[in-house]
Each structure stands twice: as C-alpha cells, then as structure tokens.
C-alpha cells in the first residue's frame, strides 16, 4: 500500500535497514520520508511513495535508526580527571564554554536528545534554550538544574543545592519548577529525613515534575522505591551484585497495584571505560575523541588523565567493574524501565564516545541483545521523559530525529562510534 503524502519539500533516506526503536523486525531496503520536522512515512521499497522534488540520501549499506538518547550526561564536565581543578577553572565557564561544547559533541555522535545531570540553574535553562532556538548545536536537552542533596562537596554550591528541613525542600523545588526544569535530581538519599523526602515528592507531584535519585547505597533504593520516586541513576553500592533488599524493594514496588514504574539508567560505561583505558590509552589519541574541543581544553583534559590509577582510586571505583554486568542483568530481569545513560563527562569518558560505549558494553560485555539496548536508547528513554508520543522512534508523525551508520549495528553496535548521518528535527546536522 502506497502511503498518502502531503506535497512539499521532503528529505528521503532510501536503501538502508531501518530499526524503528520499538523492537520490531528491521525493515530491509527501507525508506524514511521526512517533511518539515516530522517523519511522514516509513516502509520498505514499493510501500512508500517518494515525493516529487524530494532530496534523496542513499543509505544503502547503512543501518537507519532513531537518534540516540543519553539519559545520564554531565554537560558540566568534559572527561577531565581532576574534579577539584576542573570545578575551579571551568565551573565559571559552564554556560559560555563547557556546556555548549558537550552539547555539540553529543549531537555529532548521534545523540539527538539528552538528560543533563546537575548544572547551575540559569546555565542549564539558558543552554537548553539556546539549543532549542538553534543558536548552538546540541541534542534536545532535559535539565534538572542543581541536584538537591544534604551535603554538597566544596566548590559545587552552584550546581549542588543543600536542603535542610521540609520547608527548605519545598522552597527549592518551587524555585526549580518556576525556572522550568524538566525533572528533579536527588543525592545523599540515605541522609534525608522522612519529612524531607515526603516534601520533595509531594511538591514535585503538584508541579508535574518527575523525581530521580542517584542509587548510591542500598538504603537509597529501598527508601526511594517506597517513596514512589520515578527512577534511579547509576549502580553504586560496592563491588558485589545488588543485595537482596534492593531487589526486593524494586520487585515489591513493581507488583503493587497502581504503583508508578521505575526507570533506571545504570551508566556502567564510565567505570568500564576507565578500566579499559588503564589497559590501552590509545582511544584518547583518536582525533574523533577530541572532536570539537578547543586545543587548550583538549590538552588539559589529556594531561589530567596521565595517572589513570590515581583516578580509579579517587574518582571512579574500578574495583566494582566485575559486578556491573550482573547488576545490569538484575535490573533487566526485574522489569524496570532500563534507560541508556552513559555518565558522559566522568574522567576519561568523553561526550564524543560515551553513548555508543554504553551500548557496546551492554551488548559485548553483558550479553544484552543489541535491539534491547537500542530500544533503551530510543523509545524507552523518550517514554521515561514523557515524550514517547512524539519522539524516540522512526514512525509517521514522530519528530524526525534520525541517524544512519554504515554497516549492521545489530551485529556490531561498536559501529555507532562512527555515525555518518545525523538528522535532528528534520535538519541534517552531520
């Protein structure tokens, strides 16, 4: 059946294998018709009419898939190995220099939507706005502004707000909501009082904001699941698989009638990447890794990574690496909504590489099917952010966020490190 098309300027991707993001069977010799910022039609050869006068991009030999989502990207940090020095030197440059660089790197890597974690409030809102207005290139951003926590590290007060008592929690949630953040991010959950936790959740619900928290200790998940938080970030909790109380909290919550689902971005690749770099530093010398970085910043970042063993001891607990795949499989078996989040910005984890690495580690190291990982990085991520009705899949009516990669991504997800075509909202940016 030939799709009915509205006449007008169109962009057509023709000939590649189309992965829709839902997990359906791939479409060989697929055709994707884009008009304006939306996908107009999708199908195999002979199923979709190509509008007269359309620009046709051949995707023969390529995999065509939805633009990637990264649900745990730190736009405040560009992979530098010394957090104290980075914060002192580059913290004041967050809005003007650092966050725009991170945004550009993500988009060039095929990430068309990203959830930023913990940035100064005004900087987060303004950078998100500049991307929306196409003043700078970057993925569609979903921002938390500052994380809310009980004890902020020295020098981070601009993007880590301490809370003290339920009234203070409510006031800070109101300030964030009034500024227009997309979600709330909590840390130090084990230190919150019951009254503070109830205040953040109830105030967030009144204002339509999802609430997510870092999973740093088993008690964080137990308390967060009981409080009906929307999800968790990271894996934390030492070198062993998740303890029984964590899994019981998850499964108990998910089996409750009417309970909210639990979304989770494990972000295993930050640690696994650092462990890999300890064995082979060559990826840091790849020109693609430092693409779009100013020379001085690139040199500073590479210099800060000279002692990877020190970083592994103080910044990222590489000793936990052996348990990460098991934790990922535990979450998958528990039927949480797994989301692809990389932890981009952590030491040695550059925004130009982090997202595809997360997918690759899921598949190559942990045995997660490639189609499952891609769904976590597309449709499921969009669903978790409440925009699954218009984003995260290649389907008529959805926003035209589409990428194309030479080769078969389902057989080799590592091919995503070299994205050939990036289309964001109907506009080709790569």
C-alpha positions in Angstrom: 0.0 0.0 0.0 1.4 3.4 -1.0 1.3 6.0 1.8 -0.6 9.1 1.1 1.8 12.1 1.1 1.4 15.8 1.5 3.2 17.5 -1.3 6.1 19.8 -0.4 9.8 19.8 0.2 10.9 16.5 1.7 14.0 14.6 2.7 14.1 10.9 1.9 16.5 8.3 3.3 16.4 5.3 1.0 18.0 1.9 0.8 19.2 1.2 4.4 18.0 -1.2 7.0 15.6 0.6 9.3 15.4 -0.1 13.0 12.3 1.6 14.4 13.2 1.8 18.1 10.1 -0.2 19.2 11.9 -3.5 18.8 10.1 -4.6 15.7 11.8 -6.6 12.9 14.2 -4.4 10.9 13.0 -3.1 7.5 15.4 -4.0 4.7 15.8 -1.6 1.8 13.8 0.9 4.0 12.5 4.3 3.0 12.0 7.1 5.5 10.3 10.2 4.3 10.8 13.4 6.3 8.8 16.6 5.8 9.5 19.6 8.0 10.5 18.4 11.4 8.3 15.2 11.3 8.5 11.7 9.8 5.9 11.5 7.1 6.2 7.8 6.1 8.2 4.7 6.7 8.3 1.4 4.9 10.0 -1.0 2.6 10.7 -0.5 -1.1 7.4 -0.2 -3.0 5.5 0.6 0.1 6.3 4.3 0.4 5.9 6.9 -2.4 8.8 9.3 -2.7 7.5 12.9 -3.1 8.4 14.7 -6.3 11.3 17.0 -5.9 12.5 15.4 -2.6 16.1 15.4 -1.6 17.2 11.7 -1.6 20.0 10.5 0.6 21.2 7.0 -0.2 21.6 4.9 2.9 22.4 1.7 1.1 24.7 -0.5 3.3 23.7 1.5 6.4 21.6 1.0 9.5 19.0 3.8 9.9 17.7 4.2 13.5 16.2 6.8 15.7 18.5 9.5 17.1 20.1 8.2 20.3 19.1 9.4 23.8 21.6 9.7 26.6 19.8 9.8 29.9 22.8 10.5 32.1 25.1 13.1 30.6 27.1 15.6 32.7 27.4 18.7 30.5 29.4 20.4 33.2 32.4 18.2 32.8 34.2 17.1 29.7 36.1 14.0 30.9 38.7 15.8 33.0 40.5 13.7 35.6 40.7 16.2 38.4 37.3 17.3 39.6 38.6 20.0 42.0 40.8 21.7 39.4 38.1 21.4 36.8 35.5 23.0 39.0 37.8 25.8 40.0 39.0 26.5 36.4 36.0 25.7 34.3 33.0 26.0 36.6 32.7 29.7 35.9 32.8 28.9 32.2 29.9 26.4 32.3 27.3 28.3 30.4 29.6 30.1 27.9 32.1 27.4 27.1 31.8 23.9 28.7 28.1 23.0 28.3 27.9 24.1 24.6 31.0 22.0 23.8 29.4 19.0 25.5 26.2 19.6 23.6 27.9 19.8 20.2 30.0 16.7 20.9 26.9 14.7 21.8 25.0 15.7 18.7 27.9 15.0 16.4 28.0 11.5 18.0 24.3 10.9 17.0 22.7 11.8 20.4 19.7 13.9 19.5 18.2 14.0 23.0 20.0 14.0 26.4 19.2 14.4 30.1 21.7 16.6 31.8 22.6 15.9 35.4 23.3 18.7 37.9 24.2 22.1 36.4 23.8 25.7 37.6 20.2 26.6 37.3 20.5 29.6 35.0 23.2 28.0 32.8 21.1 24.8 32.4 17.9 26.8 31.4 19.8 29.1 29.0 21.8 26.4 27.3 18.7 24.4 26.8 17.0 27.4 25.3 19.9 28.2 23.0 19.8 24.7 21.6 16.0 25.0 21.1 16.5 28.3 19.2 19.3 26.7 17.1 21.8 29.3 18.4 24.1 26.4 19.2 24.1 22.8 18.0 23.2 20.1 20.5 20.6 17.5 21.4 17.2 18.3 22.7 18.0 18.8 26.4 16.1 17.8 29.5 17.6 19.5 32.6 17.4 19.2 36.3 19.4 22.3 37.2 21.2 21.8 40.6 20.9 18.4 42.3 19.2 18.5 45.7 21.3 16.9 48.4 22.1 17.0 52.1 25.9 17.6 51.9 27.4 19.3 48.8 31.2 18.9 48.1 33.2 22.0 48.5 33.1 24.3 45.5 29.9 22.9 44.0 27.2 25.0 45.6 26.1 26.4 42.2 25.0 23.0 41.0 24.5 21.0 44.2 22.0 22.7 46.5 21.9 21.6 50.1 18.5 21.1 51.7 17.7 21.4 55.4 14.2 20.6 56.5 10.9 20.2 54.7 10.1 23.9 54.3 13.5 24.4 52.7 12.9 21.4 50.4 9.6 22.8 49.3 11.1 26.3 48.6 13.9 24.9 46.5 11.6 22.6 44.5 9.3 25.7 43.9 12.3 27.7 42.7 13.4 24.9 40.3 9.9 24.4 39.0 9.3 28.1 38.5 12.6 28.3 36.5 11.3 25.5 34.2 13.4 22.4 34.9 12.3 19.1 33.4 12.9 16.9 36.4 14.3 16.8 39.9 17.6 15.0 40.8 18.3 13.9 44.4 21.5 12.7 46.0 22.5 11.6 49.5 19.1 10.0 49.8 20.0 8.0 52.9 20.6 11.3 54.7 17.2 12.8 54.0 14.6 12.7 56.8 11.2 11.1 56.1 9.6 14.6 56.2 12.1 16.0 53.6 11.5 13.1 51.3 7.8 13.4 51.5 8.1 17.1 50.9 10.1 16.8 47.7 7.8 14.1 46.3 4.6 15.8 47.1 5.8 19.2 45.9 7.1 17.6 42.7 3.8 15.9 42.0 1.9 19.2 42.4 4.2 20.7 39.8 4.3 17.8 37.4 8.0 17.0 37.8 9.4 13.5 37.9 11.9 12.8 40.7 15.0 10.7 40.2 17.9 9.9 42.6 21.4 8.6 42.5 21.5 4.9 43.7 24.5 5.3 45.9 23.6 2.9 48.8 21.1 0.0 49.1 19.1 2.1 51.5 18.7 4.8 48.8 16.8 2.4 46.6 14.7 1.0 49.5 13.6 4.4 50.6 13.2 5.8 47.1 11.1 2.9 45.9 8.9 3.2 48.9 8.5 6.9 48.4 7.4 6.4 44.7 10.4 8.1 43.1 10.3 7.8 39.4 13.7 6.3 38.9 17.4 6.0 39.8 20.8 6.7 38.2 24.0 4.7 38.5 24.7 1.5 40.2 26.9 2.4 43.2 26.8 0.0 46.2 30.2 -1.6 46.0 31.7 -4.5 44.1 29.0 -7.1 44.7 25.8 -7.6 42.7 22.7 -5.8 44.1 21.9 -7.1 47.6 18.5 -8.8 48.3 17.0 -5.8 49.9 17.5 -3.7 46.7 15.8 -6.3 44.5 13.0 -6.8 47.0 12.4 -3.1 47.1 12.2 -3.0 43.3 10.0 -6.0 42.8 7.8 -5.1 45.7 7.2 -1.7 44.3 6.5 -3.0 40.8 4.0 -5.6 41.9 1.9 -3.1 43.9 -1.4 -2.3 42.2 -1.3 1.2 40.7 2.4 1.7 41.6 4.5 4.0 39.4 7.0 2.3 37.2 10.7 2.5 38.0 13.1 3.9 35.4 16.8 3.3 35.8 19.9 4.4 33.9 22.8 2.1 35.2 25.5 4.1 33.4 28.1 1.2 33.6 30.4 2.5 30.9 32.1 5.3 32.9 33.8 2.7 35.1 34.3 0.1 32.3 35.8 2.7 30.1 38.3 3.8 32.7 39.2 0.2 33.3 39.7 -0.3 29.6 41.9 2.9 29.3 44.1 1.5 32.1 45.0 -1.3 29.7 45.0 0.8 26.5 45.2 4.6 26.3 45.1 4.8 22.5 41.4 5.8 22.3 42.3 9.1 23.9 44.6 9.9 20.9 41.9 9.3 18.4 41.1 12.6 16.7 37.4 11.7 16.9 37.6 11.6 20.7 38.6 15.3 21.0 36.5 16.5 18.1 35.1 20.0 18.7 37.3 20.5 21.8 39.5 23.7 21.8 43.1 22.7 21.7 43.9 24.1 25.1 41.0 22.3 26.7 41.8 19.0 24.9 45.5 19.3 26.1 44.3 20.0 29.7 41.9 17.0 29.7 44.5 14.6 28.3 47.1 15.9 30.8 44.7 15.3 33.7 44.3 11.6 32.6 48.1 10.9 32.9 47.6 8.9 36.1 44.6 6.7 35.5 45.4 4.5 38.6 45.0 7.6 40.8 41.7 8.4 39.2 40.5 4.9 39.6 41.3 5.1 43.3 39.7 8.5 44.0 37.2 9.3 41.3 35.7 6.1 39.8 35.8 2.7 41.7 37.2 0.5 39.0 37.1 -2.4 41.5 33.4 -2.5 41.0 33.7 -3.3 37.3 33.3 -7.1 37.5 29.8 -6.7 39.1 28.4 -4.2 36.7 27.1 -6.6 34.1 25.4 -8.7 36.7 23.7 -5.6 38.1 22.5 -4.6 34.7 21.1 -8.1 34.2 19.4 -8.0 37.6 17.6 -4.8 36.7 16.6 -6.2 33.3 15.2 -9.3 35.0 13.3 -7.2 37.5 11.5 -5.5 34.6 12.5 -1.9 35.4 12.4 0.5 32.5 16.0 0.3 31.5 17.3 3.6 30.1 20.6 4.2 28.2 22.6 6.7 30.2 26.4 6.8 29.9 27.7 9.0 32.6 29.4 11.1 29.9 31.7 13.7 31.4 33.3 11.4 34.0 37.1 11.0 34.0 38.2 9.8 30.6 34.6 9.4 29.4 34.3 11.9 26.6 30.9 13.0 25.2 32.1 12.1 21.8 32.4 8.4 22.8 30.4 7.8 25.9 26.9 6.9 24.5 28.0 4.4 21.9 30.3 2.9 24.5 27.4 2.3 26.9 25.5 0.5 24.2 28.6 -1.5 23.2 29.3 -2.6 26.8 25.7 -3.7 27.3 25.9 -5.9 24.3 29.5 -7.1 24.1 30.3 -7.4 27.8 26.9 -8.0 29.4 25.1 -10.0 26.7 22.1 -7.7 26.4 20.6 -8.1 22.9 21.5 -5.1 20.6 17.9 -4.4 19.8 17.1 -4.2 23.5 20.0 -1.7 24.1 18.9 0.4 21.2 15.3 0.5 22.5 16.7 1.7 25.9 18.5 4.4 24.0 15.5 5.5 21.9 11.9 4.6 22.5 12.1 3.7 26.2 14.1 6.9 27.0 11.6 9.1 25.3 8.8 7.3 27.2 10.5 7.9 30.5 10.7 11.6 29.8 7.0 11.7 28.9 7.5 12.4 25.2 7.2 8.9 23.8 4.2 10.0 21.9 6.3 12.2 19.6 9.9 11.1 19.9 12.2 8.1 20.2 11.1 6.1 17.2 11.0 6.1 13.4 7.3 6.2 12.9 4.9 8.5 11.0 4.1 11.6 13.0 7.2 11.4 15.2 9.8 14.1 15.4 12.4 13.5 12.7 15.4 12.6 14.9 17.2 10.0 12.7 20.8 8.7 12.4 22.5 6.4 9.9 25.6 4.3 10.4 27.5 2.3 7.8 27.2 -1.4 8.5 24.9 -3.6 10.6 24.5 -2.1 14.1 22.6 -5.1 15.3 25.6 -7.3 14.7 28.2 -4.8 15.8 26.9 -1.9 18.0 30.5 -0.6 18.0 29.8 0.8 14.6 27.9 3.6 16.4 31.3 5.3 17.1 31.3 6.5 13.5 27.8 8.0 12.8 27.6 9.0 9.1 24.3 10.9 9.1 22.6 12.9 11.9 19.2 14.5 11.4 17.7 16.4 14.2 14.1 17.6 13.9 14.3 17.3 10.1 17.5 19.2 9.7 20.7 17.4 8.7 23.5 18.4 11.1 26.0 15.8 10.0 
